């Protein structure tokens, strides 16, 4: 089937930053699938109180979303495109904390959301560092688009 062959395709040599994003994807797929299939994992791992109402369904939605993000990170990383790494850096250090921190502060799944609000930007900064290192520039130079003078 051509679709499966396309999914298996990968460049002969991947940059470290692309491999890093692909590995992040595996981690996110695993974490997302865990929460999707067993929402109670949030209570076991983070020692949160029992769910009230339909919270388990909402946690499953979070799990599905994280698994899908992981799917795209995995295949984006395997594509070898530097743009995928750069795009993942921007959404991780800007969008994720901007959205998750206020929600976590309001008390909605605080342990789970704080974990992602901290972990995701850290992983994004690590990807940025790898991307800059591959280009032979510091992270500051990479964002400013210029070399040291």
Secondary structure, 3 states (H helix, E strand, C coil): CHHHHHHHCCCCCCCHHHHHHHHHHHHHHHHHHHHHHCCCHHHHHHCCCCCCCCHHHHHHHHHHHHHHHHHHHHHHHHHCCHHHHHHHHHHHHHHHHHHHHHHHHCCCCHHHHHHHHHHHHHHHHHHHHHHHHHHCCCHHHHHHCCCCC
